[in-house]
Amino acid sequence: QVQLVESGGGLVQPGGSLRLSCTASGIAFSDGPVAWYRQTPGNQRDLVIQMFTDGTTSYDDSVKGRFTFSRDYATNTVYLQMNKLEPEDTAVYYCYTKRGWIDYWGQGTQVTVSS
C-alpha cells in the first residue's frame, strides 16, 4: 500500500521559514516525478514545485528564490524549504507522485502565514 505522509506545517509570521517533509512508503520517490502542490479553500490545487525523473526542477514563479526542493532517497523523503513566507503562501500543502496513470497524494499539511 502506497502512503505519502507530510509534516512540518504550522503557523509562522510573515518573513519566516518552514520546512515541510514528505515520507513515502510502498513506493520509491527515486522512481518517478515528485511535486509539491498547495490549495486554498474553494480553489484548485496549484503546482508549486515539480522535480522530473531526470532530476531537473521547475518552480512556480510565485515561489522562485524563496522555496527550495530537496530529497533524501536514503530515507525516501522529500522536502520543501520555504523562506521569506508571505500571507499569500497560506494553504494546505500536498506532496505528489505518480506511476503510469495512478496519482498518489499525501494527506496535506496546513501552512498559515500570519502576524
Sine and cosine of phi, psi and omega as CSV:
sin_phi,cos_phi,sin_psi,cos_psi,sin_omega,cos_omega
0.00,0.00,0.77,-0.63,-0.01,-1.00
-1.00,0.09,0.70,-0.71,0.04,-1.00
-0.59,-0.81,0.74,-0.67,0.11,-0.99
-0.90,-0.43,0.77,-0.64,-0.06,-1.00
-0.81,-0.59,0.90,-0.44,0.03,-1.00
-1.00,-0.04,0.41,-0.91,0.11,-0.99
-0.41,-0.91,0.21,-0.98,0.10,-1.00
0.96,-0.27,-0.07,1.00,0.03,-1.00
-0.95,0.30,0.13,-0.99,0.02,-1.00
0.30,-0.95,-0.25,-0.97,0.01,-1.00
-0.98,-0.20,0.75,-0.66,0.00,-1.00
-0.62,-0.79,0.50,-0.87,0.03,-1.00
-0.98,0.20,0.42,-0.91,0.08,-1.00
-0.81,0.58,0.68,-0.74,-0.05,-1.00
1.00,-0.01,-0.17,0.99,-0.03,-1.00
-0.99,0.12,-0.08,-1.00,-0.06,-1.00
-0.74,-0.67,0.46,-0.89,0.15,-0.99
-0.59,-0.81,0.44,-0.90,0.14,-0.99
-0.83,-0.56,0.87,-0.50,0.06,-1.00
-1.00,-0.04,0.55,-0.83,0.07,-1.00
-0.83,-0.56,0.49,-0.87,0.09,-1.00
-0.62,-0.78,0.89,-0.45,0.00,-1.00
-0.94,-0.35,0.72,-0.69,-0.04,-1.00
-0.96,-0.28,0.54,-0.84,0.18,-0.98
-0.74,-0.67,0.57,-0.82,0.00,-1.00
0.99,0.15,0.01,1.00,0.00,-1.00
-0.37,-0.93,0.52,-0.85,-0.01,-1.00
-0.97,-0.26,0.83,-0.55,0.03,-1.00
-0.86,0.51,-0.47,0.88,-0.06,-1.00
-0.94,0.35,-0.21,0.98,-0.09,-1.00
-0.99,-0.11,0.04,1.00,-0.03,-1.00
-0.29,-0.96,0.01,-1.00,0.03,-1.00
-0.93,0.36,0.45,-0.89,0.03,-1.00
-0.71,-0.70,0.57,-0.82,-0.01,-1.00
-0.52,-0.85,0.35,-0.94,0.20,-0.98
-0.90,-0.43,0.74,-0.68,0.09,-1.00
-0.87,-0.50,0.27,-0.96,0.14,-0.99
-0.62,-0.79,0.43,-0.90,-0.08,-1.00
-0.58,-0.82,0.70,-0.71,0.12,-0.99
-0.95,-0.32,0.37,-0.93,-0.06,-1.00
-0.82,0.57,0.76,-0.65,0.05,-1.00
0.99,0.12,0.02,1.00,-0.03,-1.00
-0.86,-0.51,0.27,-0.96,0.03,-1.00
-0.98,0.22,0.23,-0.97,0.09,-1.00
-0.97,0.23,0.76,-0.65,-0.01,-1.00
-0.95,-0.32,0.64,-0.77,0.03,-1.00
-0.95,0.30,0.77,-0.64,0.02,-1.00
-0.98,-0.21,-0.80,0.59,-0.03,-1.00
-0.57,-0.82,0.65,-0.76,0.05,-1.00
-0.75,-0.66,0.72,-0.69,0.13,-0.99
-0.93,-0.38,0.81,-0.58,-0.03,-1.00
-1.00,0.07,0.18,-0.98,-0.07,-1.00
-0.91,0.42,-0.38,0.92,0.03,-1.00
-0.99,0.10,0.04,1.00,0.06,-1.00
1.00,-0.06,-0.16,0.99,0.04,-1.00
-0.96,0.26,0.45,-0.89,-0.02,-1.00
-0.84,-0.55,0.46,-0.89,0.05,-1.00
-0.76,-0.65,0.78,-0.63,-0.05,-1.00
-0.92,-0.40,0.63,-0.78,0.17,-0.99
-0.90,0.43,0.57,-0.82,-0.06,-1.00
-0.85,0.53,-0.52,0.86,-0.08,-1.00
-0.93,0.36,-0.27,0.96,-0.06,-1.00
-0.88,-0.48,-0.05,1.00,-0.01,-1.00
-0.85,0.52,0.72,-0.69,-0.01,-1.00
0.99,0.10,-0.17,0.99,0.00,-1.00
-0.89,-0.46,-0.60,0.80,-0.05,-1.00
-0.95,-0.30,0.55,-0.83,0.01,-1.00
-0.68,-0.73,0.73,-0.68,0.04,-1.00
-0.99,-0.10,0.64,-0.77,0.12,-0.99
-0.53,-0.85,0.24,-0.97,-0.02,-1.00
-0.55,-0.84,0.44,-0.90,0.06,-1.00
-0.76,-0.65,0.99,-0.13,-0.06,-1.00
-0.94,0.34,-0.38,0.92,0.02,-1.00
-0.89,0.45,-0.56,0.83,0.01,-1.00
-0.96,-0.29,0.06,1.00,0.00,-1.00
0.82,0.57,0.73,0.68,-0.07,-1.00
-0.77,-0.64,0.65,-0.76,0.14,-0.99
-0.88,-0.47,0.42,-0.91,-0.10,-1.00
-0.77,-0.64,0.43,-0.90,0.15,-0.99
-0.76,-0.65,0.97,-0.26,0.06,-1.00
-1.00,0.06,0.85,-0.52,-0.07,-1.00
-0.88,-0.47,0.90,-0.44,0.02,-1.00
-0.90,-0.43,0.27,-0.96,0.02,-1.00
0.75,0.66,0.75,0.66,-0.07,-1.00
-0.91,0.42,0.57,-0.82,-0.02,-1.00
-0.85,-0.53,0.41,-0.91,0.03,-1.00
-0.81,0.58,-0.51,0.86,0.00,-1.00
-0.93,0.36,-0.19,0.98,0.06,-1.00
-0.99,0.12,-0.12,0.99,0.02,-1.00
-0.87,0.49,0.82,-0.57,-0.06,-1.00
-0.02,-1.00,0.14,-0.99,0.24,-0.97
-1.00,-0.03,0.78,-0.62,-0.05,-1.00
-0.97,-0.25,0.71,-0.70,-0.05,-1.00
-0.82,-0.57,0.65,-0.76,0.22,-0.98
-0.99,-0.10,0.38,-0.92,-0.20,-0.98
-0.49,-0.87,0.59,-0.81,0.21,-0.98
-0.52,-0.86,0.19,-0.98,0.02,-1.00
-0.54,-0.84,0.44,-0.90,0.12,-0.99
-0.70,-0.71,0.91,-0.42,-0.07,-1.00
0.88,0.47,-0.83,-0.56,-0.03,-1.00
-1.00,-0.07,0.06,1.00,-0.11,-0.99
-0.98,-0.19,0.80,-0.59,0.05,-1.00
-0.99,-0.13,0.64,-0.77,0.05,-1.00
-0.83,-0.56,0.78,-0.63,-0.03,-1.00
-0.82,-0.57,0.52,-0.85,0.21,-0.98
-0.99,0.16,0.01,-1.00,-0.04,-1.00
-0.99,0.12,-0.22,0.98,0.02,-1.00
1.00,-0.06,0.49,-0.87,0.08,-1.00
-0.69,-0.73,0.71,-0.70,-0.10,-1.00
-0.99,0.14,0.75,-0.66,0.13,-0.99
-0.88,-0.47,0.83,-0.55,0.01,-1.00
-0.83,-0.56,0.85,-0.53,0.01,-1.00
-0.94,-0.35,0.94,-0.35,-0.08,-1.00
-0.35,-0.93,0.54,-0.84,0.08,-1.00
-1.00,-0.05,0.00,0.00,0.00,0.00
